[in-house]
Amino acid sequence: GIIILESTGMRLGDLLKLRIGCIKPHLVSGYTISWFDHKNRRERPPMPVRAECAHAVQKLIEITEPLRDEADESIKDMLFIHRYAKGPLAGQVVVPAQVTMGKWLKGFAEKNNILDTDGKPYNLTAHQFRRTLGTDMLSKGTDLNVIQQVLGHSDPSVTKRFYADVKDKDRA
């Protein structure tokens, strides 16, 4: 999931609704990913992704294959499914909730010793991957309109408000 977020700037809610056929081979760029942008209520055009992203998706499909036989028909082709280990949903195969992914990111930061300046586990959020992608694109000279399209901002003023102040590579 982290590789997809980092590669696409996708919103977490859209990530959790990806289907197993979201990655397609592309003759020029290697692979593309397609998804429905729920905030803007439209299908996003296919976006090029690195081979690492396509391989991570394939690995996730392989790992979750045994769960698909047990999953409800409505979620069998969802990319992100898992079995709850405890709590009221213990044993059930479901699509994780956004809050579950937030807890997973927190655990990921702790387990991988990702620390903030105070030496405490970094408060890693899915939205930070969108901000990092946008900042990285701007620092490499990408036009704000292209960044707006990639991030799915409906209004260019949103993109300008968050990224126009990043003017040089050192600050980015």
C-alpha positions in Angstrom: 0.0 0.0 0.0 2.8 2.4 0.8 4.4 1.9 -2.6 1.0 2.7 -4.3 0.5 5.8 -2.1 4.0 7.0 -2.8 3.8 6.4 -6.5 0.4 7.9 -7.2 -0.5 10.4 -4.5 -3.8 8.5 -4.2 -6.2 9.2 -1.3 -6.4 6.5 1.3 -10.1 5.9 0.7 -9.4 5.3 -3.0 -6.5 3.0 -2.2 -8.7 0.8 0.0 -11.2 0.4 -2.9 -8.7 -0.7 -5.5 -9.6 -3.8 -7.4 -7.2 -6.6 -8.3 -7.2 -5.6 -12.0 -6.1 -2.0 -11.3 -2.5 -2.5 -12.8 -2.1 -3.0 -16.5 1.0 -3.4 -18.6 1.8 -0.5 -20.9 4.0 -0.7 -24.0 5.8 2.6 -23.3 5.9 3.2 -19.6 5.9 -0.4 -18.2 2.7 -0.3 -16.1 -0.2 1.9 -15.4 -2.7 2.0 -12.6 -6.4 3.0 -12.9 -8.8 3.9 -10.1 -12.0 5.7 -9.3 -11.5 9.1 -7.6 -14.4 9.0 -5.1 -13.9 12.6 -3.9 -14.3 14.0 -7.5 -16.6 11.2 -8.6 -14.8 10.2 -11.7 -12.6 7.5 -13.2 -9.0 8.6 -13.2 -7.0 8.2 -16.5 -4.4 5.5 -16.2 -1.3 6.7 -14.5 2.2 5.3 -15.1 3.7 3.5 -12.1 7.1 2.0 -11.5 7.7 -1.7 -11.9 8.2 -2.0 -8.1 4.6 -0.8 -7.6 3.2 -3.3 -10.1 5.3 -6.1 -8.5 4.1 -5.1 -5.0 0.4 -5.2 -6.2 1.0 -8.7 -7.7 2.6 -9.9 -4.4 -0.4 -8.6 -2.4 -2.8 -10.4 -4.7 -0.8 -13.6 -4.2 -0.7 -13.2 -0.4 -4.4 -12.5 -0.1 -5.5 -15.2 -2.6 -6.5 -17.7 0.1 -8.7 -15.1 1.7 -10.6 -14.6 -1.5 -12.3 -18.0 -1.3 -13.7 -17.0 2.1 -14.6 -13.4 1.3 -18.1 -12.2 0.6 -18.8 -11.9 -3.1 -18.9 -8.1 -3.0 -15.2 -7.9 -1.9 -13.6 -10.9 -3.6 -11.9 -8.7 -6.2 -10.7 -6.0 -3.8 -7.0 -5.6 -3.6 -6.8 -4.9 0.1 -8.6 -7.6 2.1 -7.6 -9.1 5.4 -8.8 -11.3 8.3 -9.4 -9.5 11.6 -7.5 -11.2 14.3 -9.4 -9.9 17.3 -12.4 -7.8 18.3 -16.0 -8.1 17.2 -15.0 -8.9 13.6 -12.5 -11.6 14.6 -12.1 -14.2 11.9 -14.0 -12.3 9.3 -12.4 -11.4 5.9 -13.0 -7.7 5.2 -11.7 -4.6 3.5 -9.7 -2.7 6.1 -11.2 0.6 7.3 -9.2 3.8 7.0 -8.7 3.9 10.8 -7.2 0.4 10.6 -4.7 1.6 7.9 -3.8 4.6 10.1 -3.0 2.2 13.0 -1.0 0.0 10.6 1.1 3.0 9.5 1.7 3.9 13.1 2.9 0.3 13.8 5.0 0.4 10.6 6.8 3.6 11.9 7.5 2.0 15.3 8.6 -1.4 13.9 11.0 0.2 11.3 12.3 2.8 13.8 11.1 5.8 11.8 11.6 8.6 14.3 10.8 12.3 14.5 13.2 15.0 15.7 12.4 14.2 19.3 13.3 10.5 18.9 9.7 9.3 19.1 8.0 7.2 16.5 7.0 9.4 13.6 3.3 10.1 13.1 3.2 8.6 9.6 -0.1 9.3 7.7 -1.3 8.3 4.3 -1.8 11.9 3.3 1.9 12.7 3.8 2.6 10.5 0.7 0.4 12.9 -1.4 2.2 15.9 0.0 5.6 14.3 -0.6 4.7 13.4 -4.2 3.4 16.9 -4.9 6.5 18.6 -3.3 8.8 16.2 -5.2 7.2 17.0 -8.5 7.3 20.7 -7.9 11.0 20.6 -6.8 11.8 18.8 -10.1 10.1 21.6 -12.1 6.8 20.0 -12.8 4.1 22.6 -13.8 1.5 23.2 -11.1 -1.3 22.2 -13.5 0.2 18.8 -14.0 0.6 18.4 -10.2 -3.1 19.4 -9.9 -4.1 16.7 -12.3 -2.0 14.0 -10.7 -3.3 14.8 -7.2 -6.9 15.2 -8.4 -7.4 18.7 -7.1 -10.6 20.1 -8.7 -9.4 23.7 -8.4 -5.9 24.9 -9.2 -6.0 27.3 -6.2 -5.8 24.2 -3.9 -2.6 23.1 -5.5 -1.1 26.6 -5.5 -2.1 27.1 -1.8 -0.2 23.9 -0.7 2.8 23.8 -3.2 3.5 27.3 -4.6 5.6 28.2 -1.6 8.1 25.4 -2.3 10.4 27.4 -4.5 13.8 25.7 -4.4 15.2 22.2 -4.1 16.9 22.8 -0.7 13.6 23.9 0.9 11.6 21.0 -0.8 
